Amino acid sequence: MCRYRRNYAISAVLLFFCVKIPLSAQAGRPPHPRPPRPGNDAAAPMPARPIELHMVTRVLEKGGVEAWNSDTYRVTAPGRPVGLKIVGENVAVYVQFTPYPRRNRQGVLVAQGQIFTETTEGGLQCRTMLQTVPLEYGEQVFFFPLGSGSSDDEAHIEIQIEMNHYEGLPVTDNPALPQ
């Protein structure tokens, strides 16, 4: 009888070490998440087709003279905002454009902004805005954060925006190799 119990005890110990039981399952804890695979950007997955925003920004001084301009291309995922910041002597404009695709080559562009201006008394004035603009891909829309600037006595900011599907880099027959 002693031999039987000893074999049983040895078999039970071997069985315990051969069977893998996760400790998290015993303690009632959820298992640890898998680490991201090399080469994948786990922080910013792009579940849908990327969208390219082409923004041409101009600052027009009094009299319609162009004081500054910028031509920017930004690639983003649908629903992720693209920010734009313009800071001048007495004004700061922070704008975010968030593209949302729709059917039939149409989309919606949501523009959110904050405008900080210095008052004549030396204080600071803040205005916020939110605009939703339906548009087609390839269509150009204009956005005026300070107003349309219909008067030539005032400076104004003009942002021209075009939303397109991101097509990637152009393919050439003889690509240049990095040196």
C-alpha positions in Angstrom: 0.0 0.0 0.0 2.9 2.4 0.6 4.2 1.9 -2.9 0.8 2.8 -4.3 0.5 6.0 -2.3 4.1 7.0 -3.2 3.4 6.5 -6.9 0.1 8.4 -6.6 1.9 11.3 -4.9 4.7 11.4 -7.5 2.1 11.3 -10.3 0.1 14.2 -8.7 3.3 16.4 -8.4 4.3 15.6 -12.0 0.8 16.4 -13.2 0.8 19.7 -11.4 4.0 20.8 -13.1 3.0 19.6 -16.5 -0.4 21.4 -16.7 0.0 25.1 -17.3 -2.6 27.0 -15.3 -2.4 30.8 -15.7 -2.1 32.6 -12.4 -4.4 35.3 -13.5 -7.2 32.8 -14.1 -6.8 31.5 -10.5 -6.9 34.9 -8.9 -9.9 36.1 -11.0 -7.9 38.8 -12.7 -8.1 39.5 -16.4 -5.1 38.3 -18.5 -2.5 40.9 -19.5 -3.0 42.5 -22.9 -0.7 41.4 -25.6 2.2 43.8 -26.4 2.0 45.4 -29.9 3.9 43.7 -32.7 7.0 45.5 -33.9 6.3 47.8 -36.8 2.7 48.5 -35.8 1.7 51.8 -34.4 -0.6 50.7 -31.6 -1.2 54.2 -30.3 -2.8 55.5 -33.4 -4.6 52.9 -35.5 -6.2 54.2 -38.7 -9.4 52.0 -39.0 -10.7 53.8 -42.1 -9.2 55.3 -45.2 -7.0 58.3 -44.3 -8.1 61.8 -45.3 -5.8 64.6 -46.5 -6.6 68.2 -45.6 -5.0 70.9 -47.8 -5.1 74.2 -45.9 -4.0 77.5 -47.4 -3.9 80.2 -44.7 -3.5 83.9 -45.5 -3.3 86.9 -43.2 -4.5 90.0 -44.9 -3.6 93.4 -43.5 -5.6 96.6 -43.8 -6.2 97.4 -47.5 -6.1 93.7 -48.5 -2.3 93.5 -48.5 -1.1 89.9 -47.8 1.1 89.9 -44.7 1.6 86.2 -44.3 0.6 82.9 -46.0 1.1 79.2 -45.4 0.3 76.1 -47.6 -0.1 73.0 -45.5 -1.0 69.3 -46.2 -2.1 67.2 -43.2 -3.1 63.5 -43.2 -5.5 62.3 -40.6 -8.0 59.5 -39.8 -11.8 60.2 -40.1 -12.9 61.8 -36.8 -9.4 62.9 -35.7 -8.8 66.7 -35.6 -6.1 68.6 -37.3 -5.0 71.7 -35.5 -3.9 75.0 -36.8 -2.4 77.9 -34.7 -1.9 81.5 -35.8 -0.4 83.9 -33.3 0.0 87.7 -34.0 0.8 90.8 -32.0 -2.7 91.2 -30.5 -4.5 88.1 -31.7 -4.2 84.3 -31.3 -6.3 81.9 -33.3 -6.5 78.1 -32.5 -8.6 76.1 -34.9 -9.2 72.4 -35.2 -10.7 70.8 -38.4 -12.2 67.3 -38.0 -13.2 65.5 -41.2 -16.0 62.9 -41.3 -16.6 60.9 -44.5 -20.1 60.3 -45.8 -21.4 58.4 -48.8 -21.3 59.4 -52.5 -18.0 61.3 -52.3 -19.3 63.6 -49.7 -18.0 64.5 -46.2 -18.5 66.8 -43.3 -15.9 69.1 -41.9 -16.3 70.3 -38.3 -14.4 73.5 -37.5 -13.8 74.4 -33.8 -11.9 77.5 -32.8 -10.9 79.8 -30.1 -9.9 83.4 -30.8 -8.1 85.5 -28.2 -7.8 89.2 -28.8 -6.3 92.0 -26.8 -8.8 94.7 -25.9 -8.1 98.5 -25.9 -8.1 98.4 -22.1 -5.3 95.9 -22.0 -7.6 92.9 -21.2 -8.1 89.7 -23.1 -11.2 88.7 -24.9 -12.0 85.1 -25.9 -14.5 83.9 -28.5 -15.3 80.3 -29.4 -16.9 78.9 -32.4 -18.2 75.7 -33.8 -19.2 75.2 -37.5 -20.2 72.1 -39.4 -19.7 72.3 -43.2 -21.0 69.6 -45.6 -18.8 69.3 -48.6 -17.7 67.0 -51.4 -14.2 65.6 -51.7 -12.1 68.0 -53.8 -14.4 71.0 -53.1 -12.7 74.1 -51.6 -14.3 76.0 -48.7 -13.2 79.2 -47.0 -13.2 79.7 -43.3 -12.8 83.2 -41.7 -12.0 82.9 -38.0 -12.2 86.7 -37.4 -15.1 87.3 -39.7 -15.3 87.8 -43.5 -13.3 91.0 -43.4 -15.6 92.9 -45.7 -14.1 96.2 -44.5 -10.7 97.2 -45.9 -10.0 99.0 -42.6 -9.6 95.7 -40.7 -7.1 92.9 -40.9 -8.5 89.4 -41.4 -7.5 85.7 -41.6 -8.6 83.5 -44.5 -8.3 79.7 -44.4 -9.0 77.8 -47.6 -9.6 74.1 -47.0 -9.9 71.1 -49.3 -10.7 67.6 -48.2 -9.5 64.5 -50.2 -8.9 60.9 -49.7 -5.2 60.3 -49.0 -3.6 58.6 -52.0 -0.1 58.2 -50.6 3.2 59.1 -52.3 3.3 59.1 -56.1 4.9 56.1 -57.7 7.8 56.8 -60.0 9.7 54.6 -62.4 13.1 55.4 -61.0 12.8 56.1 -57.2 15.7 57.9 -55.6 17.6 55.8 -53.0 18.7 57.4 -49.7 22.4 57.9 -49.4 
